[in-house]
């Protein structure tokens, strides 16, 4: 599939998966406002950055199908979040 075998580990897909999840988190934070990562809740900020790192680390030891699955899921979440905010804008916008 594409340039890799889904049953073997891959060196590119973990980076793509971690990057897509980081992008998804940053875009969701931008669209939803900084309420989720307020200074009063530092654990949420830590988990926001830990999640893509863990996805990347786990993906390096997993078959390439797992980071592909996570990448497709992150892209779907980005599109879904953008469509939701386009259809239902906040009252302050």
C-alpha positions as a Markdown table, in Angstrom:
| # | Residue | x | y | z |
|---|---|---|---|---|
| 1 | Unk | 0.0 | 0.0 | 0.0 |
| 2 | Unk | 1.5 | 3.3 | -1.1 |
| 3 | Unk | 5.3 | 3.0 | -0.4 |
| 4 | Unk | 5.2 | 0.6 | 2.6 |
| 5 | Unk | 4.1 | -2.9 | 3.6 |
| 6 | Unk | 1.3 | -2.6 | 6.2 |
| 7 | Unk | 2.6 | -5.5 | 8.2 |
| 8 | Unk | 6.1 | -4.1 | 8.7 |
| 9 | Unk | 7.3 | -1.1 | 10.7 |
| 10 | Unk | 7.9 | 2.1 | 8.8 |
| 11 | Unk | 10.0 | 5.2 | 9.6 |
| 12 | Unk | 7.9 | 7.8 | 7.9 |
| 13 | Unk | 4.4 | 6.9 | 9.0 |
| 14 | Unk | 5.1 | 7.4 | 12.8 |
| 15 | Unk | 6.2 | 11.0 | 12.0 |
| 16 | Unk | 3.2 | 11.6 | 9.9 |
| 17 | Unk | 0.8 | 10.2 | 12.5 |
| 18 | Unk | 2.4 | 12.3 | 15.3 |
| 19 | Unk | 2.4 | 15.4 | 13.2 |
| 20 | Unk | -1.2 | 15.0 | 12.1 |
| 21 | Unk | -2.4 | 14.5 | 15.7 |
| 22 | Unk | -0.4 | 17.6 | 16.8 |
| 23 | Unk | -1.9 | 19.6 | 14.0 |
| 24 | Unk | -5.3 | 18.3 | 14.9 |
| 25 | Unk | -4.9 | 19.4 | 18.6 |
| 26 | Unk | -3.5 | 22.8 | 17.7 |
| 27 | Unk | -6.3 | 23.5 | 15.2 |
| 28 | Unk | -9.0 | 22.3 | 17.7 |
| 29 | Unk | -7.5 | 24.6 | 20.3 |
| 30 | Unk | -7.5 | 27.5 | 17.9 |
| 31 | Unk | -11.1 | 26.9 | 16.8 |
| 32 | Unk | -12.5 | 26.2 | 20.3 |
| 33 | Unk | -10.5 | 28.8 | 22.2 |
| 34 | Unk | -7.8 | 28.5 | 24.9 |
| 35 | Unk | -10.3 | 27.3 | 27.5 |
| 36 | Unk | -9.1 | 23.7 | 27.3 |
| 37 | Unk | -5.5 | 24.6 | 28.1 |
| 38 | Unk | -5.9 | 27.3 | 30.7 |
| 39 | Unk | -3.1 | 28.0 | 33.2 |
| 40 | Unk | -5.4 | 26.7 | 35.9 |
| 41 | Unk | -5.2 | 23.2 | 34.3 |
| 42 | Unk | -1.6 | 22.4 | 33.5 |
| 43 | Unk | -2.3 | 18.7 | 33.3 |
| 44 | Unk | -4.4 | 19.3 | 30.2 |
| 45 | Unk | -1.6 | 21.3 | 28.5 |
| 46 | Unk | 0.9 | 18.5 | 29.3 |
| 47 | Unk | -1.4 | 15.8 | 27.9 |
| 48 | Unk | -2.0 | 17.9 | 24.8 |
| 49 | Unk | 1.7 | 17.6 | 24.0 |
| 50 | Unk | 2.2 | 14.1 | 25.3 |
| 51 | Unk | -0.4 | 12.5 | 23.1 |
| 52 | Unk | 1.4 | 13.1 | 19.8 |
| 53 | Unk | 4.7 | 12.0 | 21.3 |
| 54 | Unk | 3.2 | 8.8 | 22.6 |
| 55 | Unk | 1.5 | 8.1 | 19.2 |
| 56 | Unk | 4.8 | 8.6 | 17.5 |
| 57 | Unk | 6.8 | 6.4 | 20.0 |
| 58 | Unk | 4.2 | 3.6 | 19.8 |
| 59 | Unk | 4.1 | 3.8 | 16.0 |
| 60 | Unk | 7.8 | 3.1 | 15.6 |
| 61 | Unk | 7.4 | -0.3 | 17.2 |
| 62 | Unk | 4.1 | -1.2 | 15.5 |
| 63 | Unk | 3.1 | -2.4 | 12.1 |
| 64 | Unk | 2.6 | 0.5 | 9.6 |
| 65 | Unk | -1.1 | 0.0 | 9.6 |
| 66 | Unk | -1.5 | 1.5 | 13.1 |
| 67 | Unk | 0.1 | 4.9 | 12.3 |
| 68 | Unk | -1.9 | 4.9 | 9.0 |
| 69 | Unk | -5.1 | 4.3 | 11.1 |
| 70 | Unk | -4.2 | 7.2 | 13.5 |
| 71 | Unk | -3.3 | 9.5 | 10.6 |
| 72 | Unk | -6.6 | 8.9 | 8.8 |
| 73 | Unk | -8.4 | 9.4 | 12.1 |
| 74 | Unk | -6.6 | 12.7 | 12.7 |
| 75 | Unk | -7.4 | 14.0 | 9.2 |
| 76 | Unk | -11.1 | 13.0 | 9.7 |
| 77 | Unk | -11.1 | 14.9 | 13.0 |
| 78 | Unk | -9.6 | 18.0 | 11.4 |
| 79 | Unk | -12.2 | 18.0 | 8.6 |
| 80 | Unk | -15.0 | 17.3 | 11.0 |
| 81 | Unk | -14.0 | 20.1 | 13.4 |
| 82 | Unk | -13.6 | 22.6 | 10.5 |
| 83 | Unk | -17.0 | 21.6 | 9.1 |
| 84 | Unk | -18.6 | 21.9 | 12.5 |
| 85 | Unk | -17.2 | 25.4 | 13.1 |
| 86 | Unk | -18.2 | 26.5 | 9.6 |
| 87 | Unk | -21.7 | 25.3 | 9.9 |
| 88 | Unk | -22.2 | 26.4 | 13.6 |
| 89 | Unk | -20.1 | 29.5 | 14.2 |
| 90 | Unk | -19.8 | 30.8 | 17.8 |
| 91 | Unk | -21.9 | 33.8 | 18.7 |
| 92 | Unk | -18.8 | 35.9 | 19.4 |
| 93 | Unk | -17.4 | 35.3 | 15.9 |
